[in-house]
């Protein structure tokens, strides 16, 4: 009888010990620093699962990417949610919206440049050849009668490429002339889309969307993505009147996982990520020693004389956008 009672007490003690250990284990898990971060990006940012897996192997940190529209839309969302951040870091804010990020104190520390591209007009060579029409050679051409109804651009209120082009027109035509240029564009039946993806992949005739517009606002590197079976690109960039766009990443000030987020920002400067940027996003890697794809030398030259580098976009954005909106509604 005594042995039976003893065994019962032993089993009870063992059970209580197991429960206690489990409670300690759960408590330990709850207090363990997180190893998962959320990064908000614009719709055109691509960081492959393979790269994210490499980052996890190196750091033990998993990354959840959230796409939040074009750069302008994304930045506005971050401003509206800054008191309750939707992410730990951001990748894709560019030099046309960086001032908004700083003015609203969205970033912990400073932004880090990751890639750059030249925002330029692109045209469909096949369309112009078929219609036996001269191709555009500068942004000035878009207001000529022969180019009426041929161009699709992006809304500068929502799109970073659209805002970049707006800045380029201010630089090209001056503070007293750029509005006249945009009025002429409107009268020449230019189409305005909300963002780059709609303009390029839906309305542009030279891309996969096979749209109705043979001229689109895109990047100098975009023709490298339109190389056909004959080894030639169907499109070309107009290298006169381009605006150089630099994209940044940064830790959001409201993040509770800033150290982990900072590691991801630094990871974006690694050789493996920088080498992937041209093929994945058709931007130039910010690390200039990065080897570019071979076809970029032929089809994706950077602009030699981009416009607007001396403009204070942040100081003038509101005035420009108000005037532009008054023209287009």
C-alpha positions in Angstrom: 0.0 0.0 0.0 2.8 2.4 0.9 4.6 1.7 -2.4 1.4 2.3 -4.3 0.8 5.7 -2.6 4.5 6.5 -3.1 4.2 5.8 -6.9 1.1 8.0 -7.1 2.9 10.8 -5.4 5.9 10.3 -7.7 3.7 10.4 -10.8 2.0 13.6 -9.5 5.3 15.2 -8.8 6.6 14.3 -12.3 3.4 15.7 -13.9 3.7 19.0 -11.9 7.3 19.2 -12.9 6.5 18.7 -16.6 3.8 21.4 -16.4 6.2 23.8 -14.6 8.8 23.2 -17.3 6.3 23.8 -20.0 5.2 27.1 -18.4 8.8 28.2 -18.2 9.3 27.3 -21.8 6.2 29.2 -23.0 7.3 32.2 -20.9 10.7 32.1 -22.5 9.2 32.0 -26.0 7.0 35.0 -25.2 9.9 37.1 -24.1 12.2 36.0 -26.9 13.1 38.9 -29.3 11.2 38.6 -32.6 12.9 37.4 -35.7 10.3 38.4 -38.2 10.0 41.8 -39.8 7.6 43.4 -42.3 8.9 45.6 -45.1 6.6 47.8 -47.2 7.5 48.3 -50.8 6.0 49.8 -53.9 4.4 47.6 -56.6 7.4 47.4 -58.8 9.9 46.2 -56.1 11.0 42.6 -56.5 13.0 40.8 -53.9 12.9 37.1 -54.8 12.0 34.3 -52.3 15.5 32.9 -52.9 17.1 36.2 -51.7 14.7 36.4 -48.7 15.7 32.8 -47.9 19.4 33.7 -48.1 18.7 36.6 -45.7 17.0 34.2 -43.3 19.9 31.7 -43.4 22.3 34.5 -42.7 20.4 36.2 -39.9 17.5 34.0 -38.8 15.1 36.8 -39.7 12.1 36.2 -41.9 10.7 39.0 -44.0 7.1 39.7 -45.0 6.9 42.1 -48.0 3.8 44.3 -48.3 3.1 46.0 -51.6 1.4 49.4 -51.2 0.9 50.9 -54.6 3.1 53.3 -56.5 5.7 55.3 -54.6 3.5 58.3 -54.0 0.6 56.1 -52.7 3.0 54.1 -50.6 4.6 57.2 -49.0 1.2 58.6 -48.3 0.1 55.4 -46.6 3.2 55.6 -44.4 2.4 59.2 -43.4 -1.2 58.3 -42.5 -0.1 55.3 -40.4 3.0 56.7 -38.9 1.6 56.5 -35.4 0.8 52.9 -35.9 3.3 51.7 -38.5 2.3 49.0 -41.0 5.9 47.8 -41.3 9.3 47.8 -39.8 11.2 49.1 -42.9 10.5 50.6 -46.3 12.2 50.0 -49.7 11.4 52.1 -52.7 11.0 55.7 -51.5 12.8 57.7 -54.1 14.3 61.2 -54.3 11.0 62.8 -55.3 9.4 61.6 -52.1 12.3 61.3 -49.7 11.6 64.8 -48.5 8.1 63.8 -47.5 9.5 60.9 -45.4 11.9 63.2 -43.6 9.4 66.0 -43.1 7.0 63.6 -41.4 9.8 61.9 -39.4 9.0 58.4 -40.9 12.6 57.2 -40.9 14.8 56.1 -38.0 18.1 57.7 -38.9 18.6 58.2 -42.6 17.6 56.6 -45.9 20.1 54.4 -47.7 20.4 54.5 -51.5 19.8 51.1 -53.1 19.3 51.6 -56.8 18.7 54.3 -59.5 17.1 54.7 -62.9 16.6 57.3 -65.5 12.9 58.1 -66.1 12.6 58.6 -69.8 10.1 58.3 -72.6 10.0 54.9 -74.4 8.6 54.3 -77.8 7.5 51.2 -79.7 9.8 50.9 -82.7 7.5 48.4 -84.5 4.6 50.8 -84.3 6.5 53.7 -85.7 8.0 51.5 -88.5 4.6 50.1 -89.4 3.0 53.6 -89.5 6.1 55.0 -91.3 6.3 57.9 -88.8 9.3 59.6 -87.4 10.1 58.6 -83.8 10.2 61.1 -80.9 13.7 62.4 -80.1 12.9 64.6 -77.1 10.1 65.5 -74.7 9.4 68.6 -76.9 8.0 66.3 -79.6 5.0 65.2 -77.6 3.1 68.4 -78.2 3.5 68.2 -82.0 0.3 67.4 -84.0 1.9 64.2 -85.5 2.1 62.8 -81.9 -1.5 63.5 -80.9 -3.1 60.7 -79.0 0.1 58.5 -79.0 1.4 59.1 -75.4 0.5 57.7 -72.0 2.1 59.2 -68.9 1.6 58.7 -65.2 -0.1 60.9 -62.6 2.5 62.8 -60.6 0.2 62.9 -57.6 0.4 59.1 -57.2 3.4 58.0 -59.3 7.1 58.6 -58.7 7.8 58.3 -62.4 5.0 60.8 -63.1 6.5 63.2 -60.5 10.0 62.7 -62.0 8.7 63.6 -65.4 6.9 66.7 -64.0 10.2 67.8 -62.4 12.0 67.2 -65.8 9.5 69.5 -67.5 10.0 72.2 -64.9 13.8 71.9 -65.5 13.4 71.9 -69.3 10.8 74.6 -69.7 11.3 76.7 -66.6 9.1 77.9 -63.9 7.1 80.1 -66.3 6.9 77.6 -69.1 6.2 74.2 -67.8 2.4 74.7 -67.3 2.1 75.8 -71.0 3.9 72.6 -72.0 1.4 70.5 -70.0 -1.6 72.4 -71.4 -0.2 71.6 -74.8 0.1 67.9 -73.9 -3.5 67.9 -72.7 -4.6 69.5 -76.0 -2.6 66.8 -77.8 -4.7 64.1 -76.2 -2.1 62.6 -73.8 -3.5 59.8 -71.6 -2.8 60.0 -67.9 -2.7 56.7 -65.9 -2.5 56.4 -62.1 0.8 54.5 -62.1 3.7 53.1 -64.1 2.4 49.5 -64.2 -0.9 50.5 -65.7 0.8 52.7 -68.2 3.6 50.3 -69.2 1.9 46.9 -69.0 -1.6 47.8 -70.1 -1.6 50.9 -72.3 1.8 50.8 -74.0 1.8 49.0 -77.3 5.4 47.8 -77.0 5.0 45.7 -73.9 3.2 42.5 -73.0 -0.1 44.5 -72.7 -0.1 45.4 -76.4 -2.0 48.6 -75.6 -3.0 51.4 -77.9 -0.2 53.9 -77.1 3.2 53.7 -78.7 4.9 56.2 -76.4 5.1 55.7 -72.6 6.9 57.2 -69.7 9.2 54.5 -68.3 13.0 54.1 -67.8 16.1 54.1 -70.0 16.6 50.5 -69.0 13.1 49.2 -70.0 14.1 48.4 -73.6 16.4 45.6 -72.3 13.3 43.8 -71.1 11.7 44.0 -74.6 14.3 42.0 -76.5 12.6 39.6 -79.0 13.6 36.3 -80.6 15.7 38.1 -83.2 17.9 39.6 -80.5 16.6 43.1 -81.0 14.5 45.2 -78.6 11.1 46.3 -79.8 11.4 49.5 -77.9 13.9 52.3 -77.4 14.3 55.1 -74.9 14.4 58.8 -75.6 17.5 59.9 -73.7 16.8 63.6 -74.0 14.7 65.0 -71.1 15.2 62.2 -68.6 15.1 62.6 -64.8 17.4 60.5 -62.6 15.5 58.7 -59.9 17.2 57.2 -56.8 15.4 54.6 -54.6 16.1 54.3 -50.9 15.4 51.9 -48.1 15.2 52.8 -44.4 14.0 51.7 -41.0 10.6 53.1 -40.0 10.8 55.2 -36.9 7.8 53.5 -35.2 9.2 50.0 -35.6 9.7 47.8 -32.5 12.2 45.7 -34.4 14.7 48.3 -35.6 17.8 46.2 -35.3 16.4 43.4 -37.4 15.1 45.9 -40.0 18.5 47.6 -40.2 20.0 44.3 -41.1 17.6 43.9 -44.0 18.5 47.4 -45.3 22.2 46.5 -45.2 21.3 43.2 -47.0 19.9 45.2 -49.9 23.5 46.5 -50.5 24.9 42.9 -50.6 26.4 41.6 -53.9 23.7 39.0 -54.3 20.9 41.6 -54.1 22.7 44.3 -56.1 23.3 41.8 -58.9 19.6 40.8 -59.0 18.3 44.4 -59.3 18.8 44.9 -63.0 17.0 41.7 -64.0 14.3 41.9 -61.4 13.5 45.6 -61.4 15.3 47.1 -64.4 17.0 49.6 -62.2 20.8 50.2 -62.0 22.4 48.9 -58.7 23.7 51.7 -56.6 27.0 49.8 -56.0 28.7 50.8 -59.2 31.1 47.8 -59.3 28.2 45.4 -59.8 28.3 43.6 -63.1 25.4 44.4 -65.4 23.7 42.0 -67.8 25.3 41.9 -71.2 22.3 43.3 -73.1 22.2 46.4 -70.9 25.2 47.8 -72.8 23.2 47.7 -76.0 19.7 48.3 -74.9 19.8 50.0 -71.5 22.2 53.0 -71.6 21.9 55.6 -68.8 21.1 59.2 -69.8 24.2 61.3 -70.1 22.5 64.6 -69.2 19.5 64.0 -66.9 17.4 67.0 -66.0 16.3 68.4 -62.7 19.1 67.3 -60.4 19.3 70.8 -59.0 15.6 71.2 -58.3 14.3 71.2 -54.7 11.4 68.7 -55.3 10.3 68.7 -51.7 10.0 72.5 -51.4 8.1 72.8 -54.7 6.1 69.5 -54.8 2.8 71.0 -53.4 2.9 74.0 -55.8 3.7 71.9 -58.8 1.0 69.3 -58.1 -1.6 72.0 -57.4 -0.9 73.6 -60.7 -0.7 70.3 -62.6 -4.1 69.1 -61.0 -5.7 72.4 -62.1 -4.8 71.5 -65.7 -5.8 67.8 -65.6 -8.4 67.8 -62.8 
